[in-house]
Amino acid sequence: MIRGFEFEEDGRTFSCKVEARRATPDDAWWWFDVSGDRQRYAPFQAAAADTQKNVKAKIVAFYTNLLEARARPVEPRSHWGRRPKAAEAPAT
């Protein structure tokens, strides 16, 4: 199993490595961080059959989807406890 590597994609540097999550120390996950992004991500578990090529493809797909989701306009939602009051029924 590969342990870690770096690559560049679309002007960003991705640093990837296998680590355990705090909540599940017996499971190995692929963690990565990206230049220009303060967040660190662990999108999928590491497998013995992982190669740089397939891990890179998964990470790029995950990050591309994340950027697309961030770019979408925010949909207004009301909190369940603060639902707007229903209009009163007309008097008959």
Contacts in CASP RR format, 6 or more apart in sequence:
PFRMAT RR
TARGET T0000
AUTHOR 0000-0000-0000
METHOD contacts of the structure
MODEL  1
MIRGFEFEEDGRTFSCKVEARRATPDDAWWWFDVSGDRQRYAPFQAAAAD
TQKNVKAKIVAFYTNLLEARARPVEPRSHWGRRPKAAEAPAT
1 18 0 8 1.000
1 28 0 8 1.000
1 46 0 8 1.000
1 47 0 8 1.000
1 48 0 8 1.000
1 50 0 8 1.000
2 18 0 8 1.000
2 50 0 8 1.000
2 51 0 8 1.000
2 52 0 8 1.000
2 55 0 8 1.000
3 17 0 8 1.000
3 18 0 8 1.000
4 16 0 8 1.000
4 17 0 8 1.000
4 18 0 8 1.000
5 16 0 8 1.000
5 52 0 8 1.000
5 55 0 8 1.000
6 13 0 8 1.000
6 14 0 8 1.000
6 15 0 8 1.000
6 16 0 8 1.000
7 13 0 8 1.000
7 14 0 8 1.000
7 16 0 8 1.000
7 52 0 8 1.000
7 56 0 8 1.000
8 14 0 8 1.000
9 56 0 8 1.000
9 60 0 8 1.000
12 34 0 8 1.000
12 35 0 8 1.000
12 36 0 8 1.000
12 37 0 8 1.000
13 34 0 8 1.000
13 35 0 8 1.000
14 32 0 8 1.000
14 33 0 8 1.000
14 34 0 8 1.000
14 35 0 8 1.000
14 56 0 8 1.000
14 59 0 8 1.000
14 60 0 8 1.000
14 63 0 8 1.000
15 32 0 8 1.000
15 33 0 8 1.000
15 34 0 8 1.000
16 30 0 8 1.000
16 31 0 8 1.000
16 32 0 8 1.000
16 55 0 8 1.000
16 56 0 8 1.000
16 59 0 8 1.000
17 30 0 8 1.000
17 31 0 8 1.000
17 32 0 8 1.000
18 28 0 8 1.000
18 29 0 8 1.000
18 30 0 8 1.000
18 31 0 8 1.000
18 46 0 8 1.000
19 28 0 8 1.000
19 29 0 8 1.000
19 31 0 8 1.000
19 42 0 8 1.000
20 26 0 8 1.000
20 27 0 8 1.000
20 28 0 8 1.000
20 29 0 8 1.000
21 27 0 8 1.000
21 29 0 8 1.000
21 42 0 8 1.000
27 45 0 8 1.000
28 45 0 8 1.000
28 46 0 8 1.000
29 42 0 8 1.000
29 44 0 8 1.000
29 45 0 8 1.000
29 46 0 8 1.000
30 42 0 8 1.000
30 43 0 8 1.000
30 44 0 8 1.000
30 45 0 8 1.000
30 46 0 8 1.000
30 50 0 8 1.000
30 55 0 8 1.000
30 58 0 8 1.000
30 59 0 8 1.000
31 40 0 8 1.000
31 41 0 8 1.000
31 42 0 8 1.000
32 40 0 8 1.000
32 41 0 8 1.000
32 42 0 8 1.000
32 43 0 8 1.000
32 59 0 8 1.000
33 39 0 8 1.000
33 40 0 8 1.000
33 41 0 8 1.000
34 63 0 8 1.000
41 62 0 8 1.000
41 63 0 8 1.000
41 66 0 8 1.000
43 58 0 8 1.000
43 59 0 8 1.000
43 62 0 8 1.000
44 58 0 8 1.000
44 62 0 8 1.000
78 84 0 8 1.000
END
